[in-house]
Amino acid sequence: MTVFLSRSRALVAVGLSCAALALPAHAAVKAIEVDRIVAVVNNEVITALQLRERVAQATRQLQRQGGQLPPAEVLERQLLERLIVERAQLQLARETSLRVDDGMLERAIARIAENNKLSATELRAALERDGVSWSRFRNEIRTEIVLTRLREREVDNKVVVTDAEIENFLTNNPDAFSGIEFQLAHILLRAPESASPEQIARLRERAEKVMARLRSGEDFARVAAETSDASDGISGGNIGWRERDRLPALYADAARDLKPGELSPVLRSASGLHIVKLVDKRGGAAAGPQQLEQTRARHILIKTSEVLSDTEAEARLLALRERVVNGADFGELAKANSADLSAAKGGDLGWVNPGDTVPEFERAMNALKPGDISAPVRSPFGWHLIQVTERRVQDVTEERKLNAARAILRERKAEAAYEDWLRQLRDSTYVDYRMERE
């Protein structure tokens, strides 16, 4: 997969940022008392003011969603833990020189504005109307991008899915693409890394108490908000509608045997103990044969940096385009100049399906006829020179099944690896809680 394909998690930062606009709840909370330290994370502090701001943000978000608020002390404890984990990740990013330059930040903000059908000026005005300062918004988007890039580097880029795993998945899941969707809610009781039998026993006792509350008829969302260690616990643990194959394997197996409204037994994974509720399910019509127009394309990618501006990158591609027009071989120029992984193949991307590339690239590619060469095209990954070599209409049903299976397995592996990585990072982080001592 090339570095600019839209399935790359690099674009996740944009989706997260859109949520920041949709739920503008970051107005500064004015301190009504002298600020104090509530926790020390390695050599950095988290203050009461920072925690109050997160509590106010979460409260407004839950109120917008119509959710029930957990008790104040529960909400504070969960949000403090989230702040601790976030701070540990940001420290690791700094220690390993992971940076987000202003150019990357500006491009992300521009995409947020575009996705919300706003200009940059309108976006800024909308945020300020909701009490969100522009500098605060920029800092939070920068943080989101850093966390996303850190996850990519430490977890996602190390996930490997083999052909044998794909074959086994399709063999063991003949109804894999049945079109049935499940709406699940869950509670996670996280286990520490290398948990002892005594720790697991205490965790199971805790899980049984949670299960007893649920069986007695207490609202699942409220119990999740008060007890779950998952990041979505505060909002009730609802993970939305997903096809069965897009669920973690543990949850997918549990959902298969449940009727709407039913609870799973307590489930065990490397992350801890889980309780799953099937809220609802729908669908069931499998997709038929798919005929798609595919494009065979190649490209040259020039990335911008602190020493190479947008203007200079565009000028380099214009010069390369002129050479191709005058008879130079596109593939040889790609090998010598492209910063993409496809450079070794002369920039060849193979057959590209609709939606495989980022919108800026796809729009430019679709406007070309076979043999045509684009003008320089800007995307989140840099500047591209694109040439279309062929087009065809192809039955991609089997290809899509293979690609979908690979994506499902990769997503499952990445989620499990990320949870494990976060747990290890948290367990290796020095934390001194000060809130209880104040």
N, C-alpha and C positions, 0 to 999 in steps of 0.2 A: 504494500500500500504506500502511495507516495505521501510526502509530508503535508500536502495541501488538501488532501481529501477531507470532505466534510464530516466523515465519521471520526476524524481525529478529535481527541478530547480537548485539544486546544480551543475548540469553539465552545466548550462547556462554560468557560468564563463569561461568554456573552449571555448565555441563557440564565446564569446565576444573576448577572447584572440586571437583566430585565426584571427579575423578581424584586430587586432592590427598588426599581421604579414603581412596580405594581403595588408594593407595600411600603410606601414611604413613611417609615416610622422612626426616623433617626434624629428627630429634633433634640437638641441638647437639653438634658435635664439639669436644672440649676441646683447646685448644692445648697442645702438649707443648713448644713453643718460643716464643720471643718472636715476636709477630706481625710480619709484614713486608709491604711493598707488592709486588704482583706485576704490576700494571699501573696506569697513570693514564689515565683516560678524560675528555678535556677537562680539567676542573678537579677531578675526583673520583678517589678511589683505590679499587682492588679489592685486598683483602688476601689473604694466604695462608690465613687462617682461613676467609674467605668461600669461597675456591676449594675448600678441603678439605671444607667442608660440602656443596658441590655434588657433589664426587666421591663422598662417602659416600652421598649421596642416590641418585645415578645407579647406584652399585654395588649398593645394596640393591634398587633397582627391577629391574635386569637379573637379579639372582639370583632374584627372585620370578618373573620371566618365563621363567627357565631359559635366558637368553641367555648367549653367551660374552662375557667381558670383554676389551676391547682392551688392549694394553699400557698401563701406568700413564701413561707420558708422552703417549701419544696421547689418552687420556681427559682428562687435565689440559688439553692444548692445546685440544681441542674444547670443553670446558666453559668454559674461560677466554674463548674467542671468543663463546660464547653469553652469558656474563655481560657482556661488552663491549657487545654489541648490545642487550641488555636495558637496561643502564645508559644507553646513548645514547637509547633510546626514553623512559625515565623522565625524563631531563633535558629532552627536548623537551616532554613533557607538562607539566612544571613551568613551563617558560619560557612556555608558551601557556595557563597558568592552567587546565589540565584537572585537576579535583579529583574525588574520590569522598568524599561526606559520610558521616557515621556511619550515617544512616538507610538509605542505599543499601547500605552494607556489611552492616548487620544483616539487611536483607531477603534479601540474597544468601546469607548464612549460614543463615538460616531455611529457605530453599529447599534448601540442601545437606542439612540435617538431615532435611527432609521427604522428599527423594528417596532418602535412605538409611534411611527408616522409623525415624528416631530423634528424640527430643526434643532441644532445645538442650542440656540437661544431659547427656543420654546421649552426644551428639556430643562434647562437651567431655571427658567421661570416657574415651571411646574414643580420642581423640587423645592424651590424657595417658598412657594405658596404653602407647601406642606411642612415648612420649618426645617428643611434639610439644606445646610450650607453647601455651596459648590465645592469648597475645599474638603469638607468631610465626605461628600459623595465620591470625589476623586480618590481619596485615601482608601475608602472601603472597596472601590472597584480594583484599585491596585492590589489590595490585600487578597481579594478573591482570585485575581489572576496569579499571584504568587502561590497561593495554596493549590490552585489547579495545576500549575506547572510543576510544583513540588511532587504532587501525586503522580503526574505523568512520569517524572524522572525516577522516583523511588519505587513505584509500583507498576503502573500501566505498561510502561515500555519494556518491562521484564516478563510480562505475561506471554506465554507461548501456547498456541493451540495446534496440535498435530493433526495430520490427515486421519490417523487411526482414531483419535478422539472424536472427530467429526463423524466418521463411519459408525463408531459405536453408538453415538448419540442418535443418529438417524435410525439405526437398527433397533435400539431399545425404546425409541419414541416414535412409533409409526404414525401416531396421531399428532405429531409435533406441531403441525401448522393447521390445526382444525378450526382456527378462528375463534375459539372460546376464550373469553376474557373473564378474569377474576378481580373482584375488588376486595382486597385484604387489609386488615389492620393487625398490628403486631406489638408485642411487648418483648423487649430484650433485657435480660438481667446479665450484665457483662461479667465474665470471669477474668480474674487477673491472669497474666501469662504464667505458664507452668504452675497452675493452681494445684494446691495439695488436696488430697481426698477430704480433709476437714473443711477446706474452703468450699469445695464443691458441695459438700453435705449442707453447709450453712446456706449456700446459694439455693439449693433445692428446697430447703425449708422456706426460704423467702418466696420461691416460686409457688409453692403449695398454698401459702397464705394469699398470694395474688390470685391464684386460681379459685380459691374459696370465695373471695370477694366477687369475682366474675360470676361464679355459679349461683351466688345468692341474688344475682340480678343487678349488681351495680353497673353503671354505665362504663363500657369498655374504654371510651375516650378519656373519661375522667381518671380511671385507674391507670391507664397508660401514662397520662400526664403526670401522675403522682409517683409512678414506680419505674417506668422504663428508662433504661440507660441509652437507648437509641437517640440519635439526633432529632428524629421526628416525634419523639415521645411527648414533648410539650404540646404539640398540635394534635394529640390523640392517637398517634401511631398509624394513621391511615396512609397507605402507600399508593392509593389510587387504583385505576384500572390497568391491568397488565394481562397480556396473554400468558398462559401457563408457562410457556417456555422462556418468558422474560423474567420469571421469578427465580430467586435462589432455589437450588434443587431441593433443599430442605422444605421450603415453603410450597413449592410446586407439588411435591409428593403429599404434603399434608392437605392441600386444597383439593386434590383429586377425590379424597374420601369424605369431604365435608359438604353439608347442605348449608344454604344461606342462613346465617344466624348462629351456626354451630362453632364451637371452640375445638382446637386441636388439643391433644394432651401436651404436657410439658416436653419440649423438644430440646435435644442437646446438640451443640456444634462446638467448633474450636473457639468461637467467640463467647459462648456462655449458654444460657438457657433461654428458650423462646416459647411464647404462647401466641398462637395465630387464630384469628377469627375470620371466617369467610363472611363478608358483609353481603355480597351479591355476586351473581355471575350472569353472563349474557353471551349472545352470539352462537356460533357453531357451524357456520357455512365456510368451508375451506375454499381458499382461492383457486380459481381455475387456471388454465394455461395463460401465460403472460407473454405477449408479443411486444417487444420494445425496440425502438430505434436506438442503435448504439453508434457511437462515434469513435473512430480510431484517431487518436491525436498524440502529438508530442509537443514538448515545451522546453523553454529555457527559463530558469528561475534565477533572478538576482535578488538577494536579500539586502535590505538596508541595515545599517549599523551606525554606531557613533562616528565612524570614519567614512561612511558611504551614505549620502543623503538620497532622498527620493528623486531629486532632480538628476543627480549623477547616475543613479540606477536606471532611470528612464532613458537617459542619453546613451548609456552603454547598450541598451536593447535596441534603440533606434539605429545605432551603428551596426549592430549585428544583423538587424532586419535588412538594412541596405546591402550588406554583404550577401545575404541569401538571395535577395532579388537579383543581384548581379551574378549569381551562379554558384555561390559557395554552398557546401553541403550542410543542411540544417543539423543533421545528426552529429557531424564532426564538431560543429560549433557548440552544440549542447554538451558533448563530452568535455570540451575544453573550458566551458564557461558556466554551466548550470550548477546551482547549489542544491538541486534536488537529488534524491536518491536515484531517480531515473536517468541521471546523466550518463551512467555507465552503459545504458542501452540507447544512447543517442537521444535521450529525452522522451522515449516512447512510453506511453502510459497504457498501452494495450487498448482493449475495447472498453469504453466508458459508458455506463448506464446513466440515465437521468437521475440527478440527485447525488451522484457519486462525488462530485466536486463542489467546492464552495460556490455560492451564487455568482460572485463576480467573474470567476473563471468560466462557469457554465454559460452565462449569458454571452460572453465574448466568443466562446467555442461554437455555440449554436448559431451565431451570426455568420460563421464562415462556411464557404463551400469547400469541398475537397480540393486540396492544393493551395488554398488561400493561407495567408499569414496575417495574423492580427497586428494591430498597433500594440505597443506596450500596455499591459493590463495590470492594474493594482489590485491585490487581494490582501487578506490579513497576513499572508506569509511572505509578501514581497512583490516584486514586479515580474510578470510573465510575458514571454513571446510565444504565441501559440500557433501551431500549424495543424490543420485537419488533413488527414491523409485518405480516410475512407469513411463511408457510412453504410449501415445495413440494418434490416429489420430481422430480429432474432427471437426465437422461442427461448426464453431465459428461465423457464420454470425450474429446471433442475439446478441450473447455476445459482439461481436465487435461493433455493433450498440449502445448497452448500454454503453460500455466503451467510445466510441467516443462521444456520447452525454454528458456523464459526463465530459470528457476532454474539450469539447467545452464550456459547461456552467461554468466549473471551470476557464477556461482561460478568458472568458468574465467577470466573477465576479472579478477575480484577477486584470485584467487590469483596470477596473473601480475603484476598491478599491485602486489600486496603484496611479492612477491619483488623486483621492480624498486625499489620504494620503500625496502625494507630495505637493498638494496645501495647505493643512493645515500646513505642516512643513514650507513651504516657507512663509506663512502668519504670522507664529509665530516667524520667524527669524528676528532679528534686522539687518538691512542693511543700511549702510551710503555710498551713492554714492559720490565718490570724483572726478571722471573723468571730469564731467562737470565744476567743480570748478577750475580745473588746468589751 
